[in-house]
Amino acid sequence: MKMQLLIGDVAELRIRARKAEIKLFFDSIGYQLSASGEELLSLSSEYAQLSVKPPVTFVRYDQDHFLSVRSDGRDMSLPYAKKPGK
């Protein structure tokens, strides 16, 4: 199963409904997403931190336990910091 989340602008993190959706998407895999200034997003876990510029697409691959991050024509894969449901 895979789940996808698109963030088009840093301002989306200030919208209550989007904030809840984003938190649910990342919490169960051990990541947090926050604003890093007006133009960047910071994705962090206890193991790593990554800054990306929106628009960015995050895709969770729960069966394989990795997160795909697509931004600025780059595609990165990160392992889950924790397994969903744990």
Helices and strands as residue ranges (DSSP letters): E 2-7, G 10-14, H 16-27, E 32-36, E 40-44, E 49-52, E 56-61, E 66-71, E 74-79
